C-alpha cells in the first residue's frame, strides 16, 4: 500500500491511507500474513471466534512486545539467538508447534489383493484353544484350527485332537479336500507348522486318495518373522471373533 501511494485508492480509503502515511514512517510498517490478521475477526464470520487473539493480538506481536520489554529493562547479549535456543529446547513449545505426521504404512501383501483366484488360494492358518469337551464322564482338550482366505477373508475351521504334526497334517488334508489346494500358506513359526511344511514339501504328492494319484501343485509355506506377531493380524483378528461367539454356540 505504501508503494502505490494513496492516490491509487478510492476517496474514502485515500484519505485514511494519506493520514497514515503522513503520520508514520515507512520503516514502522510491517506486513501481516492473512491468517494472522486480527482485523479479519471483526469483518469476517468465524464459527469459533478467537477472543484471545482479538484481545492480545497475533503471536508475532506478543513476541516483539516481550522482546522489547526485556531489552528496555535488561541488556542481554545475543538475545535473539538465546530466545531461539530456548524455544527449541522447550517441550511445551515443541508440542504446540508440531504437526501430526502420517505414519509410514507398509504396502499391502500381494496375497491380500489377488484377483480372479478361487477362495483359499492364499490361506492363513492358526491354532486357537484349548477347548474343553465332555466325552462321557471326563473332559478332553481339543484345539481349533482356523484357515482364512487372505483375499475375501472367508473362514474354515477344523478340529485338532492334539498339537502334534499328525493332527496338523490331518486338519490340512480335511481342509484341502473341501477347499482345494492353496498356492501359499501363511502362519507363525509354530513347531507343528514347521514340521508340517516339511511333510508337505517331501511326501504330499505321493498321497493316494480313492485309489487315484492326484498331483498337487507345489505349496509355498511362508512363515512370519520371529517375534513379529503383528504379521499375522489377518488371522489373529478372526481368531478373536471366533472366541467371542464361541460361548454363544449351543453345546
Buried (B, 14 or more C-beta within 10 A) or exposed (E): EEEEEBEEBEEEEBEEBBEEBEEEEEEEEEEEEEEEEBEEBEEEEEEEEEEEBEEEBBEEBEEEEEBEEEEEEEEEEEEEEEBEEEEEEEEEEEEEEEEEEEEEEEEEBEBEEBEEBEBBBBBBBBBBBEEEEEEEEEEEEBBBBBBBBBBEBBBBBBBBBEBBBBBBBBBBEBBBEEBBBBBBBBBBEBEBBBBBBEBBEEEBBEEEEEEEEEEEEEBBBBBBEEEEEEBBEBBBEBBEEBEEEEEEEEE
